[in-house]
Amino acid sequence: MKPPGYGLLYFSFSKHDLNIYFISNFDLNIKVGEKCLKPSKDKSRYKIGVAGIECISPLTIMKSLYKSAENKKEILAIYQEKLEGLSMNYSTQKVLTTFGETNIIITGNPSNPPLILLHGANACAPVALDEMKGLAATFRVYAVDIIGQPNLSAETRPSMKTEEYGQWLNEVITQLSLVQVVLVGVSFGGFVCLKTLIQDPSKIKKAFLIVPVGIINAKPWGGLFGLFLPLQLYMLTKKEAFLRTFLNALFTENDSYAFKSLSRILLYFKQDFTLIPLISEEEGRKITVPIYVVAGTDDKFSPGKQMLDRTAKIFPSFAHSLLLKNTKHVPSQTQNREIEKFIAETV
């Protein structure tokens, strides 16, 4: 008989007490001393401290985001292939947050200023490092595997409607003991950057958003028929022609690794097609950290000119932009070198 679910137990030590973090995806009685608590129907996360039990916040916990153990093994093997193919020296580190474990790849001179690099959806830290490899010449780069994505971090997805993604990344930054951080987020990573700036900007120096989502919606015609229709048809039929059509609309130049990885991820990893909420003007006014934005003229997912127009409207701290010509949602390697130069010269 299969067990009804599972739980994760984490320990955190401080000078004066021991905190125990328990994450559960099923109904369970947690008892400490004479206190007993049942998780609520929305599967909450609990912190068990020396004084008793305290509910931290709701968080949806899935048994696994991979459709099978074999699927997970295959996707992570492709992850490892990309990591081992990086032409750079690096180390790895794992840190614990209240959302689960987070994996980080670190490269660059330790004396260089710190830079947090965040990848896009259905991707991973090695992909972002490969795209932005030149940043390691100027910065100490911490490429973070975003939780809830097909990588080595926890399989938990915070709510996009709240500041939970920001809370998660700020916990990562705290665990790494970093200050005056330069944030660089690609696509969905840019959305996570914005949530971080809204939640607590105290450790952030500047933020660079590369073709970010969450500022403007995709164009109905180009976004629907150029991107989402072939994507759904590939997931339904498994025909490579539909995947190639989707990638051709997304990528400025052919990427053989993207084809290999996404051909598995889109079929073997549970997709979240929830509409990404747009950052509101009220949220934008909360951000005081200087924001720099890179956009592409041919981006169907985050249309360049319209996205920059709304950026200037809702972010008082918007500092400067780079509009790349003939660029789709995923820039070419040549355009990535231009982005690296823009970041290095601005900082």
N, C-alpha and C positions, 0 to 999 in steps of 0.2 A: 504493500500500500504506500502511495506517495505521501510525503509529509505535507501538512496544510500550508507550509510556507517556510520562511527562513528569517533569521535575524542576524544583525552584525553588532558585535560588542567591541567598543573602542575605549581605551584608557588614556586620560590626559592628566599629567601631574603638574602641580604648581607648588609654590613654597609652603602653602598652608593646607592644601587639601588635595584630594584625589577625585576627579570627575570621571564618571563612567557614561559613555554615550551608547545608547542602544537604538538601532534602527530596525524596525520590523515591518513586514508586509502582510501580517495576518494578525488576527485577534489573539492577544496574549496577555495574561495577567503578569505584571511586573511587581515584585514585592521586595521592599527594602525595610528591614525591621518590622514595624507594625503597619507600614504604609503599603497600600496596594492600589494599582492604577490599571485600567483597561484602555488600550489605544482606541481612539475614536474611529468612526467609520471611514474617515478620509485618510487613514493610515498615517498617524503623526509620528514625529520623532521626539524622543524623550531624553532628557539629561538627568542622570541619577547622581545627586551630590550628597555630601555628608549630612546635609540637613533634610534630605528627603528627595522627592521627585518633582521635577518641573518640566512642563511641556514647553519645548522650544518653539517649533512652528510646524505647520503642516507641510509634508513633502511626499509626493507620489513616489512610491517605491515599486519597481517592477521586478518580477522574478529574474528576468534577464532581458536585455534589449536584443540579444542575438536569438535567432530562431532555433538554434540547436548548438550543442557543445562543439560539434564538428565545424559548423559555420563560423563560430567564434575563433576556433583554432586557425582556420584558413585566412580569415581577415587579419588576425594579429600576426600571422606569418608574413603577409604582404606589408604590414606596418614595419616589421623587423627588417624586411628587405630594403625598404626606403631608408630606415635609420642606418643600417650598415653601409648603404651606398653614399652617405654624406661624406664629402671630401673635407672633413674638418675634425679637429679634436673636440671631444665633448665628454661630459659626465652626466649622470642621471641622479635625480633625487625624488623621493616621494614624501609628501607632507599630508598630514591628516587635518581635515576640516569637518565641521558638523554635517556636511553634505557627503562625506566619504573621502576616500583616499584620492590624492591628485598626483599625477606623474609629471615631472618637469625635466626637460633636457637643457643642459647649461653649457654654453660655449663662450669664447672670448676672454680677453685679459681681465682678471679679477679687479684690477685697478681702474678699469673703464666704468663709466656711469651705467647703472642698471637699466635694462630695457626688458619689459614683458612683451612677448610675442604670442598672439592668439590666432589660431587658424580658423577656417570657416566650417560650415556644417558638413557632415559626412567626410571629415578630414581628420588630420592629426598633427601633432607638433613637428614630426619630421618633414611633412609636406611644407609647412610654413617656413621651416628653417631652410629647406632647399630653395624655396622661392626667394627668400630674403637673406641668403647666405652672406652677402656683403656687409650686413649690419654688425657682424662679429668683429670686423676690423676697427670699429669705433666704440662699440658697446660691450658690456657683459650681458649676453642675451640669455634670457630665461624663457624658453619656448614651452608653453604649458599645454598639456592635453586637457581640453575642455571636458568637464564631466558630462555624461549622457551622450557622448559621441563614440564612434568606433575606434577606440584607442585604449591606452593602459590606465586611464582614470576610472573612477567609480561609475557604475551604470545607473546613475540617478539623474533625473531631469528636473531642475528647479522650474518654478513658474516664470514664464516670460512676462506675465502681467504685474509682477511684484519686483522688488529689488533684490531677490534672492541670488541672482547671478552676480550682482555686485557684492553682496555679502560674501559669497563663496570666494571671489577673486581677492577681495580685501583680506580674507582669512589666509589665503595662499601667500599674499605679499607680507603679511605679518609673520607667518611661519618662516619665511625666508629672511626676515629681519631687514627688509629693504625700505629705503626712503628716497624721495626725489626720483621717483620712477618715471621713465618714459614708457607710455603705453602705445602699443601698435597692434591694431586688430584688423583682420582681413574678413570682409563679408560679415558672417554671423559673429565673428570675433570682434568686429567693430560695434555691434549691438551690445555685446558683453562689456566692452570698454565704457560705453555710455551708461549702462546700468551701474557700473562701478563708480563713475564720476558722480552719479546721482546719489548713490548710497553713502559714500564717504570718500571725498577727494583728497584727504589730508596727506596721503603719501605719494600723490601723483604730481609730477612736474608739468608734463605736456602729454597730449593724446593725439595720435595719428590714426585716422580711420580710413582704411583702404577699401574702396567700393563697399561701404557699409550698408547693411540692411537696417530697417527700423526707422529710417528718416522719410522715405517715400515708398509707395507701393510700385510694383511692376506695372508696365503698361498693359491694359487689358488684352489688346490684340496680340502684341509681341510676346507678352508673358505667358498667356494662355496657350496659344498655338505654337509658339517657338520653343517654349521650355516645358511647361507642365503636361501638355498633351503627349508629346513623344516620351516623356518620363513615365507617365502612367501606362502608355502602351507597351513600353519595354518591361515594366514590372508585371504586366498582365500576360504578355506573349513570350517574354524572354528572347525576343528577336534583336540581334545586335544592331540592325539597321536603325531601329528606333533610338537605341542608346547613342549611336554615332550622331544622329540628328540632334539629340539633346545636347551632347557635348560640343557639337559645332556651334550651337547657339550660345553656349556658355563660355567657351574657351577661345581666346584670341588666336592661339596656335595649337597644333596637335600635341597631345600629351599622352604618351603610351601608358605611363604609370596610372594616370587618372582613369583611363579606360579599363585597365586591369583591376584596379581597386574598386571603382564604382560599379563595375559589372557584378561584383560580389556583394558590396555593401547595400546596394539598392534592393537586392533580392534576399539577403541573409540577415540584414539588420533592420529592426523595426523602425520605420520612418515616422517622424512627427510632422504632419502636414498642417498643424495649427498655424493660422495666420499670425505672422509676427506683428505684434502691436507697434504702432508708430509712437515714437517719442513725442509727447505733447509739448506745447509751448510752455506750460507751467513747469514741466520737468526740465526743459531746456534752459529756463531762467535760473534754475538752481545751480547750474554748472558754471563755475568760475575759472576752471583750468583751461588754458589755451587749447583750442581744438584746430587741427589741421586735417583737411580732407582730400583724398585722392579719388577721382571719378573718371569714368570712361565714356567717351562720346557714343559708343555703340552698345552700351550696357543695357540689355532688355530687362534685367532683374532690378537694377537700381539706376534708372536713367540719369546720365551724368549731369546735364545742365539743370534739369528740374530738381535733382537732388541737391545741387549746390545752391540753388535759389532758396529752397526751404531751409537748408542749413543756415544760410545767412539770416533768415527770418526768425528762426526759433532759438538760436544760440548766441547770446550776447558776447560770449568768449570766443566765437569763431574768428580765427586769426588769419588763415591763408589757405589756398587750395591749389591743387595741381590737376588740370583737366587733360587727360591723355587722349590724343586723337586716334581714331581707328582702333579703339580698345573695347573689348567686350568685358563681361563680368570678371573673368580671370585674365589678367594681363599676360603679355608674353615675357620671356626671359629678358629681352632687351628693355622692355618697359619696367620690369622689376628693378633693373639697375638704375633707371631714372628715378624710381620711387626711393630707392636706398639713398641716392644722392640728395634728394629733396629732404629726407629725414635728417641725414647727417649734417647738412649745411644749415638746416633750421635750428637744430639743437645746439 
